[in-house]
Amino acid sequence: MAGRIAIALLFLARIAVAAGPICGSTSPLTLIGIDTTTGTMLFSAPAVGPGNPWIVELAAGGTRARLYPDRAKGRYGGSVGPGPVIAASPCGKSCVQPLRWTAGEWEPVGDPLLLPTAVNVAPTYDRTGAPWFLVYSPTAQDGTVKVKAFHLENREWKDRGELTVTAVGQPPALPAPQRKDGVLAGTGLFSASGRPEVWVAGVPSLPAARRGQLVALTGSSAAYLSGDGVVYLSDDSGKKWRRSTWTPWGKEEGADGTVGIWRQGSDWWVDLPYGDHEGALRLAWFDRRVPSEEKILLTRLTQSGDWIRLGETRSEMRTRNESLGLTQILVPKGDTWILLTGCVASKGTSSLVLRVFDGKSISEPRMLSLATKEGADHE
């Protein structure tokens, strides 16, 4: 059909395709976490009708998707870092048991933790592969949170101190580029060999409505993405910030590549893909200057300070029956991007619909049938 994207199917063997749909276009998948060593992504799929909830395990290159029953009651949180995904499950009043995804099951990692009830948690790993468990609680000061960090040593979660921080982003906890045994939460740095400290001199001074998130790039360089999608950059650990005026449209819009009359937030906007950027800021630009032909452009800021335009594609996918918009943009490993449209149900089964940027080009749309772990699949 003219003007419509033809979906290229990657068939999986049907030996163990789940009987009956487990999700659809109206049943969004929720990301649990990412193992950045393998690039494996875990999603939660809610129960459909009388069915049970599922865990969807997606391979880094978007070539395989497997289903596992979600047996962890009340599980929450999820790590992004170099190790199997860690989450948490309640184990009684003020009791939390960290869990690690291992061979299709959630298994306890370390001893339980006693925590206040009004907190959020964010597990991660440092670059030695050691697990961390960060606990976030509100403060009386607007724009700040108190973070308490625990580091796993043998089976015991050791208290590594607490710090009041700002500019916590998504993911809320990541490995620190400054210290191999450290992790970051917003402006806070926690390490196994030192006291908690603030790793930036400051962040851009913005009104509350425009406050955003801090992204560590290298030991001294950082980026800050405001709530309205403006990018600020620093080369000296936040002592000085400059507003980036670069756009991926180059000189077609102006001599310096800025957009001019087009309005950010309505004609175009910027989004930060979810994952560990590992020293190279990655941004997705949505171009709605022609609303009926909305596009997404993938870009990367290199460590030398140069912006690279990686690829461009339509943001919306159209099948014979419906239009499907992007639901999540992920960077699971290195320069691999996953453009996830979501889940569709057809003929009694469910499939993930996605596109992959493999470091060179953006693939045609793929449909991956959701198979249980006994299924044999092929690319």
VOGU-3710 file (C-alpha; in Angstrom, 3 decimals, decimal comma):
1> magriaiall> 0,000/0,000/0,000  1,474/3,367/-1,088  3,098/5,385/1,657  2,924/2,583/4,202  5,778/0,715/5,792  6,018/-2,945/4,902  6,825/-4,957/7,998  9,633/-7,428/7,432  8,959/-10,537/9,464  11,677/-12,416/11,300
11> flariavaag> 10,067/-15,787/11,928  10,766/-17,787/15,059  10,188/-21,526/15,232  6,679/-22,170/16,515  7,584/-25,095/18,757  6,714/-23,246/21,922  4,927/-20,040/20,907  2,698/-18,944/23,769  -0,869/-20,131/23,397  -3,188/-17,140/23,193
21> picgstsplt> -2,194/-13,467/23,181  -0,283/-12,234/26,229  -0,237/-8,571/25,184  -1,468/-6,245/22,458  -1,320/-2,654/21,241  -3,413/-1,564/24,229  -1,299/-3,539/26,743  1,977/-1,646/27,117  5,156/-3,420/28,110  7,022/-1,981/31,093
31> ligidtttgt> 10,811/-2,073/31,031  12,276/-3,743/34,122  15,987/-3,366/33,428  18,954/-3,902/31,102  22,093/-6,023/31,381  24,533/-3,775/29,497  27,141/-6,552/29,248  24,941/-8,787/27,108  22,414/-6,132/26,059  19,545/-8,289/27,340
41> mlfsapavgp> 16,391/-6,327/28,198  13,612/-7,465/30,541  10,015/-6,261/30,282  6,926/-6,889/32,336  3,749/-7,831/30,466  0,569/-7,492/32,549  -1,991/-10,263/32,720  -4,546/-10,232/29,905  -8,013/-11,233/31,095  -7,784/-14,293/33,381
51> gnpwivelaa> -4,189/-14,960/32,314  -0,985/-14,578/34,290  1,655/-11,826/34,019  4,806/-12,562/32,030  8,445/-11,531/31,797  9,609/-10,780/28,244  13,350/-11,227/27,668  14,594/-9,432/24,554  18,058/-10,054/23,106  20,330/-7,061/22,427
61> ggtrarlypd> 20,117/-7,187/18,652  16,346/-7,550/18,636  16,607/-11,057/17,176  14,964/-13,103/19,925  12,160/-12,611/22,435  11,293/-15,214/25,061  8,546/-15,511/27,645  8,800/-16,537/31,281  6,040/-16,632/33,913  6,328/-13,691/36,300
71> rakgryggsv> 6,166/-15,393/39,700  7,671/-12,571/41,786  4,819/-11,042/43,759  5,035/-7,292/44,143  8,382/-7,008/42,328  9,574/-3,463/41,624  12,673/-1,558/40,545  15,171/-2,797/37,982  18,874/-2,306/37,290  20,710/-0,923/34,298
81> gpgpviaasp> 24,350/-1,944/34,420  26,970/-4,605/33,596  25,285/-7,647/35,103  22,016/-9,614/35,199  19,021/-7,442/36,028  18,427/-6,898/39,746  14,995/-5,959/41,105  13,330/-6,058/44,518  10,442/-7,838/46,174  8,730/-7,121/49,518
91> cgkscvqplr> 9,455/-9,682/52,228  7,395/-8,280/55,082  6,870/-4,972/56,838  9,785/-2,639/55,964  11,588/-5,634/54,437  12,927/-5,757/50,873  14,632/-8,736/49,227  16,864/-7,899/46,233  16,395/-10,390/43,386  18,607/-11,211/40,407
101> wtagewepvg> 17,388/-12,573/37,058  19,127/-15,904/36,547  18,252/-18,453/33,839  14,630/-17,322/33,624  13,986/-17,053/37,370  14,211/-14,400/40,067  16,670/-15,539/42,731  17,595/-13,771/45,999  20,863/-11,834/45,908  22,288/-11,056/49,325
111> dplllptavn> 20,349/-10,824/52,549  17,100/-8,854/52,898  17,237/-5,133/53,691  15,144/-3,298/56,286  13,924/-0,059/54,693  11,281/2,594/55,357  8,081/2,083/53,393  7,998/5,499/51,655  11,057/4,980/49,447  12,002/4,144/45,879
121> vaptydrtga> 14,866/1,823/44,976  17,276/1,551/42,060  19,763/-1,337/41,850  22,777/-1,173/39,539  26,374/-2,422/39,205  29,728/-0,680/39,284  32,303/-1,365/36,574  33,927/-4,150/38,599  30,636/-6,051/38,335  29,703/-5,574/42,001
131> pwflvyspta> 25,979/-5,034/42,719  24,645/-1,881/44,390  21,239/-1,111/45,842  20,281/2,568/46,102  17,364/3,800/48,189  15,668/7,150/47,487  13,586/9,085/49,984  11,986/12,559/49,743  13,393/15,677/51,394  11,852/18,986/52,437
141> qdgtvkvkaf> 13,916/20,833/49,821  12,330/21,082/46,373  14,217/19,292/43,606  16,317/17,092/45,874  16,181/13,515/47,149  18,155/11,674/49,817  20,003/8,616/48,527  21,332/5,823/50,731  23,655/3,341/49,036  24,325/-0,337/49,794
151> hlenrewkdr> 27,174/-2,364/48,254  27,074/-6,172/48,137  30,051/-7,780/49,886  29,801/-11,568/50,089  26,086/-11,942/50,911  25,784/-8,810/52,994  24,594/-5,396/51,783  27,079/-2,957/53,326  25,941/0,598/54,048  28,097/2,994/51,998
161> geltvtavgq> 26,553/6,215/53,258  23,917/8,678/52,167  23,827/11,970/50,315  21,252/14,563/49,275  21,363/14,897/45,489  19,666/16,640/42,575  19,129/15,965/38,856  18,375/12,245/39,200  17,484/10,918/35,780  16,334/7,787/34,050
171> ppalpapqrk> 17,858/5,335/34,802  18,130/6,658/38,371  21,383/4,756/39,080  24,293/3,875/36,776  27,967/2,843/36,932  30,290/5,806/37,503  32,811/6,630/34,755  34,951/8,447/37,352  35,606/5,445/39,599  35,628/1,773/38,717
181> dgvlagtglf> 34,127/0,825/42,092  31,531/3,613/42,065  27,964/4,357/40,989  26,091/7,582/40,284  22,694/8,900/41,294  22,131/12,398/39,917  24,850/14,642/41,365  25,932/11,978/43,880  28,855/9,557/43,610  29,058/6,483/45,854
191> sasgrpevwv> 32,035/4,137/45,924  33,216/1,054/47,765  36,546/2,692/48,625  35,487/6,201/49,625  32,861/8,418/51,186  29,833/9,681/49,224  30,573/12,896/47,349  29,070/15,331/44,871  30,844/14,828/41,549  29,773/18,063/39,800
201> agvpslpaar> 30,285/21,656/40,909  26,723/22,509/39,867  23,975/22,060/37,293  22,305/24,681/35,060  20,195/27,097/37,102  16,667/26,637/35,739  13,102/27,219/36,957  11,477/24,221/38,624  9,356/23,456/35,539  12,496/23,111/33,378
211> rgqlvaltgs> 14,648/21,044/35,719  15,956/17,871/34,126  18,510/15,109/34,428  22,274/14,867/34,584  24,201/12,470/32,335  27,846/11,625/33,101  29,932/11,195/29,964  33,567/10,878/31,097  35,369/11,725/34,308  34,977/15,487/33,804
221> saaylsgdgv> 32,463/15,956/30,974  28,721/15,852/31,484  25,428/16,673/29,821  22,207/18,020/31,276  18,884/17,550/29,494  16,271/20,021/30,735  12,620/19,150/31,193  11,778/20,898/27,921  14,490/19,121/25,935  17,297/21,699/25,899
231> vylsddsgkk> 20,810/20,227/26,030  23,560/21,767/28,177  27,173/20,570/28,103  30,110/20,902/30,507  33,765/19,926/30,105  34,871/20,755/33,653  32,638/18,746/36,008  29,851/21,310/36,008  31,848/24,444/36,787  30,665/26,023/33,532
241> wrrstwtpwg> 27,730/25,018/31,313  26,970/25,981/27,727  23,689/25,547/25,890  23,954/23,401/22,766  22,330/24,950/19,682  23,197/22,084/17,335  20,432/20,208/15,521  20,632/17,239/13,140  19,198/19,240/10,241  22,480/20,991/9,545
251> keegadgtvg> 22,808/24,025/7,269  19,444/23,515/5,618  17,977/25,432/8,574  20,727/28,011/9,113  24,437/28,574/8,893  25,087/27,185/12,360  22,650/24,292/12,119  20,078/25,903/14,432  16,387/25,627/13,653  15,218/29,226/13,483
261> iwrqgsdwwv> 11,463/29,667/13,242  10,591/26,073/14,158  9,264/25,680/17,693  10,900/23,212/20,035  8,266/21,196/21,861  5,698/21,352/19,070  7,529/21,213/15,717  10,381/19,130/17,118  11,667/17,829/20,425  14,512/15,815/21,919
271> dlpygdhega> 14,400/12,620/23,946  17,084/10,725/25,859  17,133/6,982/25,050  16,965/4,764/28,120  20,201/3,008/29,043  23,844/3,596/29,931  25,364/6,025/27,426  28,897/4,978/28,448  30,722/8,189/27,584  28,865/9,155/24,396
281> lrlawfdrrv> 25,609/11,104/24,731  22,872/9,704/22,481  19,755/11,719/21,623  16,622/10,979/19,624  15,132/13,940/17,743  11,460/13,880/16,777  10,730/15,999/13,693  7,047/17,014/13,422  7,475/19,978/11,108  5,281/17,975/8,723
291> pseekilltr> 2,951/16,259/11,246  1,723/13,624/8,815  5,341/12,554/8,152  6,815/12,566/11,647  10,396/11,303/11,671  12,900/10,268/14,310  16,599/11,020/13,918  19,278/9,228/15,947  22,377/11,209/16,973  25,473/10,773/19,118
301> ltqsgdwirl> 27,906/13,213/20,725  31,419/11,801/20,615  34,038/12,230/23,319  35,812/14,731/21,045  32,730/16,976/21,142  31,442/16,274/17,633  27,811/15,451/16,898  27,130/12,568/14,511  23,842/11,948/12,730  23,394/8,161/12,815
311> getrsemrtr> 20,131/7,486/11,004  16,586/8,584/10,248  13,259/6,785/9,920  9,526/7,307/10,231  8,494/7,350/13,884  5,114/5,774/13,164  4,550/2,369/11,618  1,391/1,538/9,710  -0,027/-1,909/9,181  -3,176/-2,793/7,288
321> neslgltqil> -5,272/-2,360/10,391  -3,683/0,304/12,565  -1,002/2,926/13,055  1,629/2,090/15,647  3,733/4,756/17,348  6,994/4,344/19,195  6,636/3,448/22,858  10,273/3,118/24,005  13,753/4,023/22,736  16,518/1,973/24,358
331> vpkgdtwill> 20,315/1,717/24,136  20,961/-1,740/25,603  24,630/-2,072/24,693  27,206/0,156/23,035  25,857/1,806/19,898  22,881/-0,551/19,507  19,476/1,161/19,639  16,085/-0,508/19,984  13,081/1,423/18,648  10,228/-0,459/20,268
341> tgcvaskgts> 6,721/0,019/18,951  5,267/-2,462/21,417  3,254/-5,629/21,308  0,620/-6,703/18,792  -1,773/-9,643/18,879  -2,595/-11,579/15,732  -4,186/-14,974/15,151  -4,130/-15,871/18,820  -0,456/-15,066/19,453  1,541/-11,985/20,389
351> slvlrvfdgk> 4,620/-10,421/18,821  6,987/-7,574/19,583  7,278/-4,931/16,864  10,618/-3,115/16,738  13,437/-1,677/14,678  17,152/-1,932/15,444  20,058/0,410/14,818  23,149/-1,814/14,814  25,756/0,941/14,696  25,487/1,255/10,918
361> siseprmlsl> 21,854/1,504/9,825  18,253/1,258/11,022  16,595/-2,041/10,161  13,210/-2,538/8,599  10,464/-3,222/11,170  10,541/-6,694/12,691  7,919/-8,836/14,358  9,239/-11,269/16,938  6,845/-13,966/18,073  6,853/-14,343/21,833
371> atkegadhe> 7,976/-17,894/22,577  8,456/-19,667/25,889  11,976/-20,672/26,888  11,564/-24,167/25,429  11,147/-22,667/21,958  13,938/-22,966/19,409  14,346/-19,762/17,452  16,450/-18,553/14,572  17,229/-15,265/12,858
//
